[in-house]
Amino acid sequence: MSEDDVAQKLAVHEAVCAERWKQAEARLKRIELVLIAIVFLLLLGEGTALEVVKRLVAK
């Protein structure tokens, strides 16, 4: 295997890895948004922290 062959295979490998990383980042971003939405709903959903704050403000 020549030096040029190794360089070409490395370039292909880097391109494939870069594309995979872009896909992984997109998936992680979606997961992050879903988790943020879940936390928001848990904190501000009916009968949770929002109700406690309403009761404290109403006094």
DRENBA-440383 format. One record per residue: residue number from 1; residue in one letter; x, z, y of N, C-alpha, C, O in turn. Coordinates in nm, 3 decimals. Each point is the difference from the previous one (the first is absolute). Layout:
SITE/NUM/a/X/Z/Y/X/Z/Y/X/Z/Y/X/Z/Y
...
//
This chain:
SITE/1/m/0.086/0.000/-0.117/-0.086/0.000/0.117/0.090/0.000/0.123/0.088/0.085/0.016
SITE/2/s/-0.112/-0.181/0.070/0.085/-0.013/0.118/-0.049/0.090/0.113/-0.108/0.059/-0.005
SITE/3/e/0.191/-0.050/0.105/-0.033/0.083/0.116/-0.124/-0.054/0.072/-0.082/0.078/0.050
SITE/4/d/0.069/-0.210/-0.045/-0.118/-0.060/0.065/-0.128/0.031/-0.077/-0.104/0.023/0.060
SITE/5/d/0.112/-0.022/-0.193/-0.116/0.034/-0.082/-0.045/0.143/0.025/-0.119/0.028/0.013
SITE/6/v/0.215/0.062/-0.006/-0.030/0.141/0.025/-0.062/0.016/0.139/-0.097/0.073/0.017
SITE/7/a/0.153/-0.142/0.080/-0.053/0.008/0.137/-0.142/-0.054/0.006/-0.085/0.057/0.069
SITE/8/q/0.058/-0.165/-0.140/-0.134/-0.058/-0.001/-0.099/0.094/-0.068/-0.110/0.020/0.051
SITE/9/k/0.148/0.038/-0.165/-0.087/0.093/-0.069/-0.027/0.124/0.084/-0.111/0.053/0.001
SITE/10/l/0.213/-0.007/0.070/-0.017/0.116/0.087/-0.096/-0.033/0.115/-0.084/0.083/0.035
SITE/11/a/0.095/-0.202/0.021/-0.089/-0.039/0.109/-0.144/-0.008/-0.049/-0.092/0.044/0.070
SITE/12/v/0.072/-0.098/-0.190/-0.136/-0.007/-0.057/-0.053/0.141/-0.024/-0.115/0.031/0.031
SITE/13/h/0.200/0.054/-0.087/-0.039/0.138/-0.027/-0.041/0.073/0.129/-0.101/0.070/0.004
SITE/14/e/0.181/-0.089/0.101/-0.032/0.064/0.128/-0.132/-0.050/0.055/-0.077/0.079/0.055
SITE/15/a/0.050/-0.208/-0.067/-0.126/-0.056/0.050/-0.119/0.055/-0.078/-0.102/0.035/0.058
SITE/16/v/0.116/-0.026/-0.189/-0.108/0.053/-0.084/-0.025/0.147/0.034/-0.115/0.042/0.014
SITE/17/c/0.221/0.034/-0.001/-0.015/0.142/0.034/-0.062/0.019/0.138/-0.081/0.091/0.019
SITE/18/a/0.118/-0.174/0.077/-0.058/0.010/0.134/-0.150/-0.026/-0.004/-0.077/0.069/0.067
SITE/19/e/0.034/-0.167/-0.146/-0.143/-0.029/-0.012/-0.073/0.114/-0.069/-0.110/0.038/0.041
SITE/20/r/0.169/0.016/-0.145/-0.061/0.114/-0.069/-0.013/0.120/0.092/-0.100/0.071/-0.003
SITE/21/w/0.201/-0.049/0.085/-0.004/0.113/0.093/-0.110/-0.018/0.103/-0.067/0.096/0.036
SITE/22/k/0.047/-0.218/0.012/-0.110/-0.026/0.093/-0.134/0.034/-0.063/-0.086/0.061/0.063
SITE/23/q/0.069/-0.101/-0.189/-0.125/0.030/-0.071/-0.016/0.151/-0.020/-0.110/0.053/0.016
SITE/24/a/0.218/0.015/-0.050/-0.005/0.145/-0.019/-0.035/0.071/0.130/-0.078/0.094/0.001
SITE/25/e/0.136/-0.140/0.110/-0.031/0.060/0.129/-0.147/-0.017/0.036/-0.063/0.092/0.052
SITE/26/a/0.008/-0.210/-0.080/-0.142/-0.024/0.028/-0.088/0.092/-0.084/-0.098/0.055/0.051
SITE/27/r/0.133/-0.038/-0.176/-0.078/0.090/-0.086/0.011/0.144/0.048/-0.100/0.073/0.003
SITE/28/l/0.219/-0.031/0.033/0.019/0.136/0.049/-0.079/0.024/0.129/-0.055/0.109/0.020
SITE/29/k/0.049/-0.208/0.065/-0.076/0.013/0.125/-0.148/0.018/-0.029/-0.066/0.083/0.062
SITE/30/r/0.014/-0.162/-0.158/-0.141/0.015/-0.037/-0.027/0.138/-0.059/-0.100/0.063/0.032
SITE/31/i/0.190/-0.017/-0.119/-0.016/0.133/-0.059/0.002/0.107/0.109/-0.079/0.094/-0.004
SITE/32/e/0.170/-0.110/0.099/0.009/0.097/0.110/-0.130/0.003/0.080/-0.048/0.108/0.036
SITE/33/l/-0.009/-0.223/-0.007/-0.125/-0.005/0.076/-0.115/0.064/-0.077/-0.083/0.070/0.058
SITE/34/v/0.078/-0.094/-0.188/-0.104/0.062/-0.082/0.015/0.152/0.000/-0.099/0.072/0.013
SITE/35/l/0.221/-0.024/-0.027/0.023/0.144/0.001/-0.036/0.062/0.135/-0.057/0.109/0.005
SITE/36/i/0.089/-0.176/0.101/-0.036/0.050/0.134/-0.151/0.007/0.014/-0.053/0.098/0.054
SITE/37/a/-0.017/-0.200/-0.102/-0.146/0.001/0.006/-0.058/0.113/-0.082/-0.095/0.066/0.042
SITE/38/i/0.151/-0.041/-0.160/-0.049/0.109/-0.084/0.021/0.134/0.068/-0.090/0.084/0.000
SITE/39/v/0.207/-0.063/0.057/0.027/0.126/0.070/-0.095/0.016/0.118/-0.053/0.108/0.023
SITE/40/f/0.033/-0.215/0.051/-0.092/0.005/0.115/-0.141/0.038/-0.046/-0.064/0.086/0.061
SITE/41/l/0.018/-0.149/-0.167/-0.134/0.030/-0.050/-0.009/0.143/-0.053/-0.103/0.066/0.019
SITE/42/l/0.206/-0.018/-0.084/-0.001/0.137/-0.049/-0.003/0.101/0.114/-0.068/0.103/-0.008
SITE/43/l/0.142/-0.132/0.113/0.006/0.094/0.112/-0.124/-0.004/0.088/-0.044/0.103/0.051
SITE/44/l/-0.012/-0.221/-0.034/-0.112/-0.014/0.093/-0.133/-0.028/-0.068/-0.100/-0.027/0.067
SITE/45/g/0.097/0.032/-0.197/-0.124/-0.023/-0.073/-0.097/0.115/0.020/0.034/0.105/0.055
SITE/46/e/-0.155/-0.127/-0.101/-0.105/0.100/0.015/0.039/0.129/-0.072/0.043/-0.003/-0.116
SITE/47/g/-0.060/0.115/0.184/0.025/0.130/-0.060/0.146/0.039/-0.007/0.036/0.089/-0.078
SITE/48/t/0.048/-0.150/0.155/0.142/0.035/-0.006/0.049/0.047/0.135/-0.072/0.070/0.072
SITE/49/a/0.191/-0.107/-0.038/0.063/0.050/0.123/-0.081/-0.035/0.125/0.000/0.076/0.096
SITE/50/l/-0.069/-0.187/-0.098/-0.081/-0.038/0.116/-0.110/0.102/0.025/-0.027/0.036/0.115
SITE/51/e/-0.037/0.010/-0.220/-0.105/0.101/0.015/0.057/0.131/0.054/-0.064/0.065/0.082
SITE/52/v/0.180/-0.026/-0.127/0.063/0.121/0.048/0.028/-0.011/0.148/-0.025/0.094/0.076
SITE/53/v/0.076/-0.208/-0.033/0.029/-0.020/0.143/-0.128/0.001/0.081/-0.004/0.059/0.108
SITE/54/k/-0.101/-0.122/-0.158/-0.129/0.001/0.070/-0.052/0.142/0.017/-0.050/0.037/0.107
SITE/55/r/0.063/0.043/-0.211/-0.048/0.138/0.007/0.082/0.082/0.099/-0.054/0.084/0.072
SITE/56/l/0.184/-0.109/-0.068/0.084/0.074/0.094/-0.030/-0.039/0.144/0.001/0.084/0.090
SITE/57/v/-0.027/-0.211/-0.068/-0.029/-0.049/0.135/-0.139/0.048/0.045/-0.019/0.030/0.118
SITE/58/a/-0.074/-0.023/-0.209/-0.138/0.038/0.034/-0.012/0.145/0.043/-0.095/0.035/0.069
SITE/59/k/0.189/0.050/-0.109/-0.008/0.142/0.035/0.029/0.026/0.141/-0.003/0.115/0.044
//
